[in-house]
Amino acid sequence: MKLVNKNIRVLVIAAHPDDEILGCGGTVALYRKMGISVTSVIFCEGVSLRYTDQEIDMYSFAQNAANKLGVTDIRYLNFPDQRLDQFNLIEIIRPLEEIIKEIRPTIIYCQYGGDINYDHELLFKATLVAVRPIEEYIKAVFAFDTASSTEWAYPRTFIPDTWVDI
């Protein structure tokens, strides 16, 4: 594959460890194969609600998956799992805006906000505010679905985005 623009930078925003892999891992692998820089932001720690009685290291799993894809820049924001509703939306938006200003992504992928997971919905809304069209370096924003959440939503409104040629 030929890299068209060496200045392309991709930002993937996910609520939980593994959402970024399930949602757009294949796309990330393709970008990395093309030599395009990818940064992943994982908002919640992913264990405090589901694995309270187990020693689960979701960060190691996420790091291992990222290594296989060639992603070296992962930002863990450590919000509590399934509890983004405990924060004002601006508390979710601010760290996103800071990362966006630092990374200056060309393409952004975020979770679809119409599924049954409330963390996904809130993060989607925060992402839309954080990427509002004020930065000209952002050329495209895509939503990805997350298995086990999106297909259970009603009404089923997710329509897959397509590739953008930049």
C-alpha positions as CSV (number, residue, x, y, z in Angstrom):
1,M,0.0,0.0,0.0
2,K,1.2,3.4,-0.8
3,L,1.0,6.2,1.8
4,V,-0.7,9.2,0.2
5,N,-0.1,11.7,2.9
6,K,2.6,11.3,5.5
7,N,1.0,13.9,7.7
8,I,-2.1,11.8,8.4
9,R,-2.7,11.1,12.0
10,V,-5.5,8.9,13.4
11,L,-7.1,9.2,16.8
12,V,-9.3,6.3,18.1
13,I,-11.5,7.2,21.1
14,A,-13.0,4.2,23.1
15,A,-14.8,3.9,26.3
16,H,-13.3,0.7,27.5
17,P,-10.3,-1.5,26.9
18,D,-11.1,-3.8,23.9
19,D,-13.7,-1.5,22.4
20,E,-11.1,0.1,20.1
21,I,-10.0,-3.4,18.9
22,L,-13.6,-4.8,18.5
23,G,-14.8,-1.6,16.9
24,C,-12.0,-0.6,14.4
25,G,-9.0,-2.9,15.0
26,G,-8.9,-4.0,11.4
27,T,-8.9,-0.4,10.2
28,V,-6.2,0.5,12.7
29,A,-4.1,-2.4,11.4
30,L,-4.5,-1.1,7.9
31,Y,-3.5,2.4,8.8
32,R,-0.4,1.1,10.6
33,K,0.5,-1.1,7.6
34,M,0.4,2.1,5.6
35,G,2.8,3.8,8.1
36,I,0.1,6.1,9.5
37,S,0.4,7.2,13.1
38,V,-2.5,6.0,15.4
39,T,-3.2,7.1,18.9
40,S,-5.8,5.3,21.1
41,V,-7.6,6.9,24.0
42,I,-9.3,4.6,26.4
43,F,-11.5,6.4,28.8
44,C,-12.6,3.9,31.4
45,E,-10.5,1.3,33.3
46,G,-12.9,-1.4,32.3
47,V,-12.8,-3.6,35.3
48,S,-14.4,-2.1,38.4
49,L,-18.0,-3.0,37.6
50,R,-17.6,-6.4,35.8
51,Y,-14.6,-8.0,37.5
52,T,-14.8,-6.9,41.2
53,D,-14.0,-10.3,42.5
54,Q,-11.1,-11.1,40.1
55,E,-7.6,-9.8,39.4
56,I,-8.0,-8.7,35.8
57,D,-5.4,-6.4,34.2
58,M,-7.3,-4.9,31.3
59,Y,-4.4,-2.5,30.6
60,S,-2.1,-5.5,29.8
61,F,-4.7,-7.0,27.5
62,A,-5.2,-3.6,25.7
63,Q,-1.4,-3.0,25.5
64,N,-0.9,-6.5,24.0
65,A,-3.6,-5.9,21.4
66,A,-2.1,-2.5,20.5
67,N,1.3,-4.0,20.1
68,K,0.0,-6.6,17.7
69,L,-1.5,-3.7,15.6
70,G,1.6,-1.6,15.9
71,V,0.0,1.2,18.0
72,T,2.5,2.6,20.4
73,D,0.6,5.6,21.7
74,I,-2.2,4.6,24.1
75,R,-3.7,7.1,26.5
76,Y,-5.5,5.6,29.5
77,L,-7.7,8.2,31.3
78,N,-8.8,5.9,34.1
79,F,-12.5,7.0,34.5
80,P,-14.5,4.4,36.4
81,D,-16.1,1.6,34.4
82,Q,-19.8,2.1,33.5
83,R,-19.9,5.4,35.5
84,L,-19.3,8.2,33.0
85,D,-22.8,9.4,34.0
86,Q,-21.3,10.5,37.3
87,F,-19.4,13.3,35.5
88,N,-20.5,16.5,33.9
89,L,-20.1,16.2,30.2
90,I,-17.4,19.0,30.3
91,E,-15.3,16.8,32.5
92,I,-15.3,14.2,29.7
93,I,-14.8,16.8,27.0
94,R,-11.8,18.6,28.4
95,P,-9.3,15.7,28.4
96,L,-10.4,14.9,24.8
97,E,-9.9,18.5,23.7
98,E,-6.4,18.5,25.2
99,I,-5.4,15.3,23.4
100,I,-6.9,16.5,20.1
101,K,-4.9,19.7,20.4
102,E,-1.8,17.8,21.1
103,I,-2.2,15.0,18.5
104,R,-3.8,17.2,15.8
105,P,-5.5,14.2,14.2
106,T,-6.6,14.1,10.6
107,I,-9.1,11.3,11.1
108,I,-11.0,10.4,14.3
109,Y,-12.8,7.2,15.2
110,C,-15.2,7.1,18.1
111,Q,-17.8,4.8,19.4
112,Y,-21.3,5.0,18.1
113,G,-23.6,6.7,20.6
114,G,-26.8,4.9,19.8
115,D,-26.1,1.6,21.4
116,I,-27.2,0.3,24.8
117,N,-24.0,1.1,26.7
118,Y,-24.4,4.5,28.4
119,D,-20.6,5.1,28.6
120,H,-20.5,4.7,24.8
121,E,-23.4,7.2,24.4
122,L,-21.8,9.8,26.7
123,L,-18.4,9.4,25.1
124,F,-19.9,9.8,21.6
125,K,-21.6,13.1,22.7
126,A,-18.4,14.4,24.3
127,T,-16.4,13.5,21.2
128,L,-18.8,15.4,18.9
129,V,-18.4,18.5,21.1
130,A,-14.6,18.1,21.3
131,V,-14.2,17.7,17.5
132,R,-16.8,20.3,16.4
133,P,-15.6,21.8,13.2
134,I,-13.2,24.5,14.5
135,E,-10.0,22.7,13.8
136,E,-9.2,22.5,10.1
137,Y,-6.7,19.6,10.5
138,I,-9.7,17.3,11.3
139,K,-10.8,16.0,7.9
140,A,-13.2,13.2,9.0
141,V,-14.9,11.8,12.1
142,F,-16.2,8.2,11.9
143,A,-18.2,6.2,14.4
144,F,-17.6,2.5,15.0
145,D,-20.0,-0.1,16.5
146,T,-19.0,-2.3,19.4
147,A,-20.0,-5.9,19.4
148,S,-22.4,-6.8,22.3
149,S,-23.7,-3.3,22.6
150,T,-24.6,-1.9,19.2
151,E,-26.6,-4.8,17.9
152,W,-28.8,-4.7,21.0
153,A,-29.9,-1.0,20.5
154,Y,-33.4,-0.2,19.4
155,P,-34.1,1.2,17.0
156,R,-31.1,-0.2,15.1
157,T,-29.8,3.0,13.6
158,F,-26.1,2.3,13.1
159,I,-24.9,2.8,9.5
160,P,-21.3,2.0,8.9
161,D,-19.1,4.8,7.8
162,T,-16.8,4.5,4.8
163,W,-13.2,5.1,4.1
164,V,-12.1,8.6,3.4
165,D,-9.3,9.3,0.8
166,I,-7.1,12.1,2.2
